[in-house]
């Protein structure tokens, strides 16, 4: 969750001399396997530059129904390759689907797989499919990981055509941010391809096989950051063009024509977004393939994240307007209720005669009109008589009404005034500050400026990692605050705002403050009404829960919020 400060974890190989940077295979499915044989596609087709060991061992003799650790029941084998097998299984203890990679304990890569799985599990980043268990037992080594039945591989998403430009932008933003975070912890992927990238039903992009899948295949690289960056560029290229940016066909995509070399996506397909096209070429520039019109190459995921942040943000498309269906008269309205018309027959409705046109009808109309006029006159006379009688009684008794100064029916509404903010300071109860230099942007009268929090991995509630984040405002003098209106930058999930009265601009702790009110909202504004009136010069606006938002030019995807403007009334 909150601001991780864990030291980078190196994934050691058998020799322990260098970090184990990703060993991943697209076939180790975390969702429903689309093609059990897809592992036969070569690394050359991917263009990853990885080095694959060729030594093989016999896969363990397992079958559906077999149980590991008396807990994981194997259901379906989705991959059997190169001495290991991958299964869809059921965790009978927690009653959930899981994925399991299994290989013999004496396999040449068993130690590396265990080390990679344990290091990947320490990362704990929700943008990656999580490793749940890594065990050596009964001459077997097995790694248990999440199974995502609601997720769809990028391979399947590209089958009908390229991604819409906003989807491609979201994909490369989230994948690049996730891989940058992994490399900061000493982990790489090296098998990042369309089978390793998943989109969940909520629209979030996730990566499977960090470190583990490459360890299963024995892949390593002298330049892991360049390898993963080029792989992200290939993913973006495929998302924009529905073509694989190498001469060989792979992952259900056609490769580029032989002898042409690497050409920009906007030259392969009409209508490709120019900025994303150049971004893909900058990421694929590791072998000098970038055209001269492009900017410098991106050789690390961190550089790619920075390049994405410098681009204008791509907005989602406006929802298409769907006209309501044409109004259809029912058979009851057409006068055929209970009498269905024969097929092909058109029913003609007779025109009703004008009402009350006969001599008797006219006499009836005059009689009704006379009765109504008489009733109206009688009623008016009775009403006037009653009013005059009440006036006479009031005059005779000489009754007077005294108005009490505390009469609740009187108009005693207290006028509302806006309280001026004289200064502000960020309050840090635990951990690091957020952005203290931006607090004055929350009351500068400009809704386009704001103070923002960091992006937290877990949420929406920040506790126990942080009790909250917020700003103390100076109202210049002791005031009786009645309402606080806070403008927010992100909507979604929920934002919880609390209001406190404190005795200084730099209070010592939350325990020394008095809570005035609280509110939870899912929109872009929050109004906190004071339920405990306490006069105070200093007021703390405190956020204890934040919504989830996608990555942008300021921070990665995660639980975060920003305050655009704050107003107090008293």
N, C-alpha and C positions, 0 to 999 in steps of 0.2 A: 504494500500500500504506500503510504505517504513517502516523501522524499527519501529514497534509498541511499544509505551511506555505506553499504556493504562493500568491502574490498573486492577487487576483481578476482575471479576464480579461474585458475588455469586448469585446463583439462589435459592431464598428462597421458602420453601414449605409453607403450610397453617400456620404452627406454627411459622415460622420465626426463628427456633432454629438452623437449619443446612442447609448447601448448598444443593440445588436441583441438584443432579449429574445426569444424563441422564434418560429420560423416553422415550424410543423409540420403535416403533413397525414396523416390516418389512412391514406391509400392507399399510402404508401411502405412497402410491407410488408417486414418482416424475416423473416417466416415465410411459409407458404403462403398466398397471397391467397385470401380467402373470397369477396370480391365486388369484381371489378375496377372496378365503377362506383360504389363507395361515396363517391368524392370529390365526387359531385354533391350531397351533403347540405350544406346551407348553414351558414354561421357562425351565422345566427339560430337554427337548431335547436340548436346547441351552447350558445348563450347566453354565448359567450366575451367578447363586447364588443370583439373585435379589429377592425381596419380593414383591408380587403382591397383591394389595387389591382386595377383592371380591365384594365390594358393587357396584351395578349397578343402572343405571337410564335409563328411557325410552329415546330412541333416538328421536330427533326432527323430526316432520313429514315434510319432505322436498321432493321435486321431481325435475326431470330434467326441466330446464327452469326457476326455481326459482332464483331470484336475491337478492344478499346481498349488502346492501349499494348502491343500484341502479347502481351497477358496476360489481359485480362478478356473472356471469350467470352460474349456475350449469349445467353440461353436463352429467356426468356419475358417479354413485356411485361405488367406488372401494372397500370400506370397510364399513360394518355396524356391530359394535361389541361393547359390554360393555358400552352402553350408548352414544357412539359417532359415527360419520360417517365421512368418508373421500371421497372427490369428486375430479374429474377432472373438472375444470371450465375454463371460459374465462373472462379475464379482458377486458371488453368492452372499457374502457378508453384508455388503452395502446395497445389493440388488440394483446394480447398474451395469451398463455395457462398458467394456474397456478393450483396449488393444494390447496385444502381447507380442514381443519379439523373443524368439527362443533360439539358442544355439548351444552346442556341446561345450562343457566347461573346458575341454582340452583344445577347443578351436583357437587358432593362432590370434584371433582378434577378440577373444572373450574378455581379456583384461581391459582392453581399450574400450569395449562397449560398456562395461561396468563403470569405468572411470568417467566416460562421457555422460552416461545417464545420471550419475550422482551429481556431477557438476552442472548439468542442465537443470536438474531439479532445484539446485540452490538459487538459480536465477529468479524463479518465481514470477516471471513477467506474464500477465494474462494474454498478451499478444501472441504467445507461443503455446502450442499444445503441450500440456504439462506432463512431466514424468511423475508417476504415482508411486512406483516401487522398482527397485533394482536388486535382484537376489541371485545368489549362487546356491543351488540345492540339488542333491541327488544327481550329480554329474551334468547338471544343466545350468546355464545362465539365462535368466529371462528378465526382460524389462517391461513393466506395465505402464501404460500411458492412457491419457484421455481418449475416448471415442466420441466423435461429434456427429451423430446421425442427422442433425439439421443443417450441416455445413455442406457446401458444394465446391468441388475443386475448380480452379481457374480453367483447367482443361475442358471441363463440361460447360463452363460459362462461355468459352470462346467457340464452342462447336457451331452455334447458329450464326455467329458473326462477331465483329470487334465489340469491345465495351463502349458504352456511351462515355463521352469525354469526362463528365464529372466522376463516373465510376472509376475510370482509369486514373484520374487524379487522386482520388481517395485511396486506391490500391497502392500506388507508388509512394504516396505520403506515409501511409501507415506501415508498409513493409520496410521502407528505408529507415523510419524512426525506430522500429523494433530492432532491426539489424544493427543500427548504430548503438543502441543500448546493449545489445549482446556483445559486440566487440569491445565496448568499454569494460566488460566483465571478463574478457579474454576468451570468448566463445565465438566460433564462426560456423557457417553452415556448409558451404562448398557443394551442396546438391540442391540449391534453390532453383526450382523449376515449376512449371504450371501445375504439376501434381503435388507439390509441397505447399501450395498457397490455397487457402480455403476462405470462402465467404460464408458467414453464418446467416441465419434467418433474420437477425437484427441488423445486418449490413456491415458488421465488423469483419475485418480481414485478420486471419490468423495464420501462423507459420507452424508447420509440423516438422519434426525430425531434426531440430537443432542439436548438433553434435552427435546424437545417437545414430541416425541413419547413415552418416558418413563413416562412423566407426564400424558399422555393420559391413560396409563395402570396402573398408580399408583405404579410404581416400584421404589424401593430405595435400597441402599446397605450401609453397614457400612464401606466397603473397596472398594470405587468406582474405584481407580486406579488399584487394583489387578483384579477387575472384568473386566474392559476394556482390560487390558493386556492379561488375559486369553482368552477373546473373539478374540483378534487379533491372538493369537496362534492357536485358533480353525480355524480361516479363513485361515491361512497359511497351516495348516494341511489338510484342505479340498482342497485347491488349489493344493497341491502336490500329494494327494492320491485319490481324488474324494470320500472320506469317511468322515463321521462326527465322531469326536474323542470321542464319548460317545456311550453307548450301544443302545440308542434309535435312530431310523431313524428320520431324520429331513431335511427340505429344499430340498427335492428331493434326498437326499444322504443316503446311507446305513450306519448304525452305526457299531461300532466294535463288534466282536463276544462277547457274554455274558460270563462273568467269566474270560476273558483273561486280562482285565485291559488295561491301556493305553500303547501301544507299539509305538515305533518310526516310523515315516513315511517311512524311508528306509527299515523297516522290513515288512511294509504292501504292498509296491509296489516296484518292481525292477526299478533301474535307477533313483531313487530320489536323488537330490543333497544333499550330506552329510551335508554341512554347513547349508542349509535351514532346513533340518530335525532336526538338533540339536537346531536350533533357535526356531522352533515350540515347541519342548519339554521344552526348558527353559521358554517359555512363558506360557506353560500349567502346570508348576510345582507347582501351588499354593496349591495343596493338597498332595504334597509329591510324585507325580507320576514320577518324573524325574529319569531316570536310572543313576547309579553311574558314567558312563562314560561321562555324560554331565557336563558342567560347572554350576556355581551357577545360581539359578533361577532369572528370570526377573519379578519383581512384579509391576513395573510402566512402562508406555509408554516411559518415558525418559530413563530408563535403557535399554529398548528394542531398542530404537534409537541408543544408544551408542553401543550395541552389534552388530547391523547391520553395523555401521560405522567401526567396527573392522574387519569385514569380507572382504575378497578380493572382489573387485567389479565384478559383473557378467555382462559380455558383451552381447549385443544382438546377435542372430545367424546371420551368414553370409547369405545374400540372395542367394537363389538357382539359379544356372545358367539354363536358359531355351534355348535349342537349337532352332535356327530359323527354320521355316518350310521349307521343301524341295522345291527347285525351280520347278515350274510347267510351262511348255511351254503353251502359249496361242494357241488357234485355228488359230489365224492370223499367228503366227510364224510357225505353222505346215502346213501352206498352204491351210487351209480349210475355210478361212474367207469368209462368205457369202454362203458357201456350206456345211451345217452340214452333217456329215457322218451318214449313217443308223446305228441303234443300232447293236452292235456286229461286225461291219465291221471294218477291219484294213486297213487304207489307205496307199498305198505304193507310196512314192514320187519318180518320175523319176529323174535319174541322168542327170543334164544338160551337153551338149557337151562342150568340151574345146573351149574357145572363139577364133575367128580369126585364125582358123587352115586351112582355104581354101587358094587357090592361091590369090584370091582378098584380103583376109584378111591380108596375109603377105605383099602384095604390099602397103596396106593402112598403116600398121605399119611402114614400111621403110619411107614412105612419111611423116608421122607425126614426126618421129625421126629427119629427115633432117630439117624440118621446125623449130623444137625446137632448134637444134644446131645453125641454122642461126640466130634465134632471140636472143639467148644468146650471140653470138659473136658480133652482132650489138649493143646490149645494153652495153656490156663491153667497146666497142670502144667509144661510146657516153659518158659514165661515165668518162673515162680517159681523153677525150678531154676537158670535162667541168672542171675537176680538174686542168688541166694544164693551162687553160685559166684564172681561178680564181687566180692561183699562179702568173701568169704574171702581172695581174692587181695590185695585192698587191705589187709586186716588183717595178712597174713603179711609183706608187703614193707615195711610201715610207711612208705608213701609219704606225703609231705607236700607241700602246695602253698603256694608263697610268692606273695604278691600284690605285684606291682611297683607303686610309687606312680604310674607313668606308664601303667598298664594301660588300654588303650583300651576294654576292656569294662566298666570301672567307670563309675558314674554321676557324671560330672564336668561336667554341664550348668551353665553359668554362669547365675545368676538374672538375670532381665530386670527392669530398673527404669525407670520413666518419669522423664525429666529435666525439671526445672522450668525454664520460660522466664522470665528476669528482665526482659527488655526486647527491643525490636526497632526496626529503622530501615530504610526503603526504600533500596535501592541503585540508583543511576542510573549506568549505564555510558556512555550516549550519549543525547542529546536531552533531552526534558522528563520530569519525574517523573510517576507515575501518580496515586496518591491516598495521599500519605505520612501524612495524618492518620488513616487507617483501619487502619494496620498492627497496632495493639493488638487489633483485632477478630478477628484470626486465632488468638489464644490466650486469649480471654476465657471459654471454656467454653460459648459460645452459638453453635450451628451456624447460626442464622438471620442472624447478622451476618457481614460479610466485607469483605475488601480486594479491589478490582477493578482490572483494567487498563483502558486506553482501548480503543475499538473501532477495529481496524485494517482498512484497505480490502483489503489482500492478505494471503495466508498459505497454509498454516498457519505456515510457518517465518518468523520475524520478520526474520532476516538478509537482506540487508545493511543494511537501514534501521535496525534496532536489533539488538544482539547478544542481547538478552533483557531481561526485567524480573523483579524479585524483591525479597526481604526478607532482611536479615541479623538473626539471632536471637542474643541474649546468654543463655548457659546459666548465668551466675553464676560459674562456675569451670571449669577445664580438665576436660573430660569425654571419654570414649571412646564416641562415638556409633556405634550399630550399625544403627539403622533410623530413617527419617523417614516418618511417615504424614501425607499432605496431603489434606484434604477440598476438593473442587472444586465450583463452582456449575454449570458448563455441561458437558454431555457432547457426544459427536459429534466427527467428524473425528478429530483426535488432539491430545493435550496432552503435551509433552515437558518433564519436570522433571529438573533436575540439582542435585546437592548439592555444595557447596564448603566447605572449612575455610579460615577467614581469621583474620588476626591482630588485627582491631579491628572495632568496630561501624560504622566508616566507612572501609572499605578504599579504596585508591587505584585499583585496576583488577583485572580478572579475572586478569591475568598473575601477580599476586602471590599467588593462591590455589591450593589443592590440591583437585582434583576427587576426591570420595569415592564417587560413584555416580550413576547415571542410570536413568530409566524412562520409557516412553511408554505412555499409556493412552487409551482412548476413553470411559471411564466418569467417575463423579463422585468418584473417589478414586484416589490414587496412593501406592504404597509403594516408597520408595527404600531398597534394602539397600546398606549401605556395603561396597564391595569393596576399598577401601584404607584400613586403619585408621590414623587419625592423630588424636591427642588434641588437642582445640582447645576454646576457650571460646566462639568465635563461629562460627556455621554459616549459610551463605547458601543459601536455597531459590530457585532460578533457573529461570524459564520461558523456553524458547527457541522453542516452537511452540504455537499456540493453536487451538482448534476454532472453526468458524463457528457463530454464533448469531443469531437474529432480533433485531429491535429491541425494546427494553423501555423502561420509564420512566426508565432511567438513561442509555442510550446507543443509538446507531443500530445497525442490523444490521451485522455484520462479524466479523472474527476477534478474539475476546476471551475472557477467563477471569477468574474470581474465586476467591480462597482463603477458605474458610469456617473451617477450623481446622487447626492444625499440632501434631503431637506427636512428640517425640524419645524414643527408648529407647536404653539403653546397657547 
